[in-house]
Amino acid sequence: MKRALITLALTLSVAAPAMADLALAQSKNCMACHAVDKKLVGPSYKDVAGKYAGQKDAADKLAAKIVKGGSGVWGPVPMPANTQVSEADAKKLAAWILTLK
């Protein structure tokens, strides 16, 4: 019984941050153009994580792109600026995306 409770607690502690950041992405309308594991209008978050894996400044680069937008990295469709996303939320989203390798 005790082992089952510990396992459940560990599972929830790992899943909760991932779900919270998915909820943040949904609340900021990111999921209209992106999905975790497949291309929509923009690349999947797993593809983004793979592209930026191992880059020390990846989280800062991604956070800036989330807020300011960008173009040319993933093809001809530009990513519009997301002025409704605060810098703090952009950093949370970027950190979450980079965990999705």
Contacts in CASP RR format, 6 or more apart in sequence:
PFRMAT RR
TARGET T0000
AUTHOR 0000-0000-0000
METHOD contacts of the structure
MODEL  1
MKRALITLALTLSVAAPAMADLALAQSKNCMACHAVDKKLVGPSYKDVAG
KYAGQKDAADKLAAKIVKGGSGVWGPVPMPANTQVSEADAKKLAAWILTL
K
17 96 0 8 1.000
18 96 0 8 1.000
18 99 0 8 1.000
21 92 0 8 1.000
21 93 0 8 1.000
21 95 0 8 1.000
21 96 0 8 1.000
22 36 0 8 1.000
22 96 0 8 1.000
24 89 0 8 1.000
24 92 0 8 1.000
24 93 0 8 1.000
24 96 0 8 1.000
25 31 0 8 1.000
25 34 0 8 1.000
25 93 0 8 1.000
25 96 0 8 1.000
28 82 0 8 1.000
28 84 0 8 1.000
28 85 0 8 1.000
28 89 0 8 1.000
28 93 0 8 1.000
29 82 0 8 1.000
29 84 0 8 1.000
30 66 0 8 1.000
30 82 0 8 1.000
30 93 0 8 1.000
32 40 0 8 1.000
32 41 0 8 1.000
33 40 0 8 1.000
33 41 0 8 1.000
33 42 0 8 1.000
33 79 0 8 1.000
34 40 0 8 1.000
34 41 0 8 1.000
34 42 0 8 1.000
34 43 0 8 1.000
34 44 0 8 1.000
34 45 0 8 1.000
35 44 0 8 1.000
35 45 0 8 1.000
36 44 0 8 1.000
36 45 0 8 1.000
36 46 0 8 1.000
36 100 0 8 1.000
37 44 0 8 1.000
37 45 0 8 1.000
37 46 0 8 1.000
38 44 0 8 1.000
39 47 0 8 1.000
41 77 0 8 1.000
42 74 0 8 1.000
42 77 0 8 1.000
42 79 0 8 1.000
43 51 0 8 1.000
43 74 0 8 1.000
45 97 0 8 1.000
45 100 0 8 1.000
46 100 0 8 1.000
46 101 0 8 1.000
48 62 0 8 1.000
48 97 0 8 1.000
48 100 0 8 1.000
49 97 0 8 1.000
49 98 0 8 1.000
49 99 0 8 1.000
49 100 0 8 1.000
49 101 0 8 1.000
50 101 0 8 1.000
52 58 0 8 1.000
52 61 0 8 1.000
52 62 0 8 1.000
52 98 0 8 1.000
53 98 0 8 1.000
53 101 0 8 1.000
55 61 0 8 1.000
58 94 0 8 1.000
58 98 0 8 1.000
59 91 0 8 1.000
59 94 0 8 1.000
59 95 0 8 1.000
59 98 0 8 1.000
60 91 0 8 1.000
60 94 0 8 1.000
61 94 0 8 1.000
62 90 0 8 1.000
62 93 0 8 1.000
62 94 0 8 1.000
62 97 0 8 1.000
62 98 0 8 1.000
63 87 0 8 1.000
63 90 0 8 1.000
63 91 0 8 1.000
63 93 0 8 1.000
63 94 0 8 1.000
64 90 0 8 1.000
65 79 0 8 1.000
66 82 0 8 1.000
66 85 0 8 1.000
66 90 0 8 1.000
66 93 0 8 1.000
66 94 0 8 1.000
67 81 0 8 1.000
67 82 0 8 1.000
67 83 0 8 1.000
67 85 0 8 1.000
67 87 0 8 1.000
67 90 0 8 1.000
68 81 0 8 1.000
69 78 0 8 1.000
69 79 0 8 1.000
69 80 0 8 1.000
69 81 0 8 1.000
69 82 0 8 1.000
70 78 0 8 1.000
70 79 0 8 1.000
71 78 0 8 1.000
71 79 0 8 1.000
72 78 0 8 1.000
82 90 0 8 1.000
85 93 0 8 1.000
END
